[in-house]
Amino acid sequence: MKKIEAIIKPFKLDEVKEALQEMGLQGITVTEAKGFGRQKGHTELYRGAEYVVDFLPKVKVELVLADDMLDKALETIQSAARTGRIGDGKIFVTTIEDAVRIRTGETGTDAL
């Protein structure tokens, strides 16, 4: 099993969610996040004072899936989240040793 963590622009969340549902993936977790990378934030004017906004709003989408679905999921997320501009985000993949569905006690991919 693999875990995908995708940091994307907030306005791309619906497109990513729908694209993942179309490929048969259902269980995702979404967290509001703030961060910066190469985008480095920007300056804004507020009541005549200029200040730097270091952290930009992002969304973190997490999902765990079977190994054989990984490549298709990565492709799906990339195509749905891409704008072609700086700050589109990152995708991280890690290996999951086991999963347990609390309600039924199912383990492994059955728990997904």
Secondary structure, 3 states (H helix, E strand, C coil): CEEEEEEECHHHHHHHHHHHHHCCCCCCEEEEEEECCCCCCEEEEECCEEEEECCEEEEEEEEEECHHHHHHHHHHHHHHHCCCCCCCEEEEEEECCCCECCCCCCEHHHHC
